[in-house]
Amino acid sequence: MTLSLPDLSLSPPTPTVAHFEAHRAALTGHCYRMLGSAVDADDAVQETMVRAWRSAERFDGRAALRTWLYRIATNVCLDALTERSRRALPADADPAERVVLRQSIRLAFVAALQHLPPKQRAALLLTEVLGWSVGEVADGLDTSTAAVHSALQRARATLAALDPAAQS
């Protein structure tokens, strides 16, 4: 009788498409909150999946797969926001988009987020909406906790200064 030793390799198994797809809905919500558009969110999630698939072999398991995917999605959204200038939200959304807006987050909050720079927007969404700790956000954005605290403080001050009547 031969005894076999358990596999003690430190690297996790390479994630599969099914692992990625399990997070698609949550990533879509996150990207929607970041970008303020359902169409842009779908594009960002698709780009997130492509980037994740291309770098799946480099996933080392130091963070949870969810955290790793959110980091990629946040960077995709930050890239998209950097590439385009600030745009106004559509005044009249079609019925399907209204449903997405109601289920995801109030339109006023999305409109207010448009006034925040990308890093502040990401920090605010990751902490306030997803409940991440400042340390997790710092890791996800590849920055320091002090920078995240500062971004959150500036984001909250900007949102507090906005006149809700001006958002309509």
C-alpha positions in Angstrom: 0.0 0.0 0.0 1.4 3.4 -1.0 0.6 6.5 0.9 0.3 9.7 -1.0 1.0 13.1 0.5 -1.5 15.9 0.2 -0.7 18.6 -2.3 0.9 21.4 -0.2 1.5 23.8 -3.0 0.9 27.4 -1.9 -0.6 28.6 -5.2 -4.4 28.4 -5.5 -5.9 26.8 -8.5 -6.3 29.0 -11.6 -9.8 30.6 -11.5 -12.2 29.5 -14.3 -14.7 31.4 -16.3 -17.4 30.0 -13.9 -15.6 31.6 -11.0 -15.6 34.9 -12.8 -19.2 34.7 -13.9 -20.3 34.1 -10.3 -19.3 37.8 -9.6 -20.7 39.3 -12.8 -23.9 40.8 -11.3 -22.1 42.4 -8.4 -19.4 43.7 -10.7 -22.1 45.2 -12.9 -23.6 47.1 -10.0 -20.2 48.3 -8.9 -19.3 49.5 -12.4 -22.7 51.1 -12.8 -22.1 53.1 -9.6 -18.7 54.1 -10.8 -19.7 55.1 -14.3 -23.4 56.2 -13.9 -24.5 54.3 -17.0 -25.8 50.8 -17.5 -24.3 50.6 -21.0 -20.9 51.8 -19.8 -21.1 49.4 -16.8 -21.8 46.4 -19.1 -18.8 47.4 -21.2 -16.6 47.8 -18.1 -17.6 44.4 -16.8 -16.8 42.8 -20.1 -13.4 44.5 -20.1 -12.9 43.3 -16.5 -13.6 39.8 -17.5 -11.2 40.0 -20.4 -8.4 41.4 -18.2 -9.1 38.8 -15.5 -9.1 36.0 -17.9 -5.8 37.2 -19.5 -4.1 37.4 -16.1 -5.8 34.4 -14.4 -2.6 32.5 -14.2 -1.0 35.3 -12.2 -3.8 35.2 -9.6 -1.8 34.3 -6.5 -4.5 34.0 -3.9 -3.2 36.7 -1.6 -6.6 38.3 -1.8 -10.0 36.7 -2.3 -11.0 36.3 -6.0 -13.8 38.7 -5.3 -11.4 41.4 -4.1 -9.1 40.7 -7.1 -12.0 41.1 -9.5 -13.2 44.3 -7.8 -9.7 45.7 -8.1 -9.6 45.0 -11.8 -13.2 46.4 -12.3 -12.3 49.6 -10.3 -9.2 50.1 -12.5 -11.2 49.6 -15.6 -13.7 52.2 -14.4 -11.0 54.6 -13.4 -9.4 54.2 -16.9 -12.8 54.8 -18.5 -13.4 57.9 -16.4 -10.0 59.3 -17.2 -10.5 58.8 -20.9 -13.8 60.7 -21.1 -14.8 64.1 -19.9 -17.5 64.6 -17.4 -20.9 64.0 -18.9 -24.4 64.8 -17.8 -26.8 61.9 -17.0 -29.7 61.5 -19.4 -32.7 63.5 -18.4 -35.1 60.8 -19.4 -34.2 57.2 -18.9 -36.0 54.4 -20.7 -38.1 52.1 -18.5 -35.4 49.3 -18.4 -32.8 51.8 -17.3 -35.1 53.2 -14.6 -35.5 49.7 -13.1 -31.7 49.4 -12.9 -31.5 52.8 -11.3 -34.1 52.0 -8.7 -32.6 48.7 -7.8 -29.0 49.8 -7.7 -28.9 53.3 -6.2 -30.8 56.5 -6.2 -30.3 58.7 -9.3 -29.4 61.7 -7.1 -26.5 59.8 -5.6 -25.3 58.8 -9.1 -25.6 62.4 -10.3 -23.7 63.6 -7.2 -20.9 61.1 -7.9 -20.4 62.7 -11.3 -18.9 65.7 -9.4 -16.2 63.5 -7.8 -12.8 62.8 -9.3 -12.4 59.1 -10.1 -10.2 58.1 -7.1 -12.6 59.8 -4.6 -15.6 58.2 -6.3 -13.9 54.7 -6.1 -13.0 55.2 -2.4 -16.5 56.4 -1.5 -18.2 53.6 -3.3 -16.0 50.8 -2.0 -16.3 52.0 1.6 -19.9 53.3 1.7 -21.7 50.9 -0.7 -19.6 47.7 -0.6 -18.6 48.1 3.1 -14.9 47.6 2.4 -12.5 48.7 5.1 -10.1 51.6 4.4 -7.2 49.0 4.3 -9.0 46.9 1.7 -9.7 50.0 -0.4 -6.0 51.1 -0.1 -5.0 47.6 -1.3 -7.5 47.7 -4.1 -6.4 51.1 -5.3 -2.8 50.4 -4.7 -2.4 53.4 -2.4 -1.9 54.2 1.3 -4.6 54.2 4.0 -3.9 57.9 4.6 -4.6 58.7 0.9 -7.9 56.8 1.1 -8.9 58.7 4.3 -8.1 61.9 2.5 -10.0 61.0 -0.6 -13.0 60.0 1.5 -12.9 63.3 3.5 -12.7 65.3 0.2 -15.5 63.3 -1.4 -17.8 63.7 1.6 -17.1 67.4 1.7 -17.9 67.7 -2.0 -21.2 65.8 -1.7 -22.2 67.8 1.4 -21.6 71.1 -0.5 -23.8 70.1 -3.5 -27.3 71.6 -3.6 -29.8 68.7 -4.0 -32.1 71.0 -6.0 -29.4 71.6 -8.5 -29.2 67.8 -9.2 -32.5 67.6 -11.0 
